[in-house]
C-alpha cells in the first residue's frame, strides 16, 4: 500500500474497514444480495447522494432536488430507507408540518462505497 505522506510511516486503517472475513463464494454472494436488497429501488441512491455529507433536507427540498420522482414514490423510498436504518426522519410538531431527513451514521458510511462505484462506472471502456 502506498503512503500519502512521507511523514506517515504506516498505512492508517479506516474506521470503516471491516474486520477480516473468510468469505466463501456463497457467503459473499449472500452478503451482496442483502446489501442490494436494501438499496434496490429507482430513487434510493439518488436520495442518498443528496443527503451525503451531513446534509439535512426537508421533504419539499428533496422533491425539488429530484423533480422526476412522484411524491408517493419519494415517501415510499424514504420510509424504506428509514426502516432499514439508513435515513433518520425528524418530525417537528408545528403547523405547517416540518419533516427533515438526514443520513444515520451507518447511512453516511455508504459514501466511500458509492464513491468507488462511481469511479468504477466512470472507468467503463466505451464499446
Protein Blocks (a to p, Z undefined) as FASTA:
>chain_A
ZZfbfklgbdcddfklccdddddfklmmmmmmmmmmmmgcjklmmmmmmmgghiacdfkl
mmmmmmmbcfklmmmmmmmmmmnopaccdddddddddddddddfklmmmmmmmmmmmmmm
mmpccZZ
